Amino acid sequence: MNPLQTTYDEKVKTQRLEAESGSDIEGYEDYILSVSCCIQQLDDSPNQDPDGGFGINYLMFCDDEDIKEGDNVVRDEENYRVIGVKRYSFYGHTHKEIIIRKYG
């Protein structure tokens, strides 16, 4: 068992940008329905991204799930955008540390 799993105190789902078949329209669709994780707020005030948007960053710890930059994380009906993903090995167990941003 991954020692970090003892800190996972909530579940979120992810969404991934998908093109509708036969169409040029893209939209986010549910991808992973249940990810056990721990989320910690990183910033006290909003940061500006290169596109001019403002949001607050959070750090999400989870197992080595198929989550990548650009995905959405849905937590308590609120959407966060994945803006950074790093994979680490800790005591022989692999996990991901993911920076997510809540815009608003």
Order of alpha helices (4+ residues) and beta strands (2+ residues): beta-beta-beta-beta-beta-beta-beta
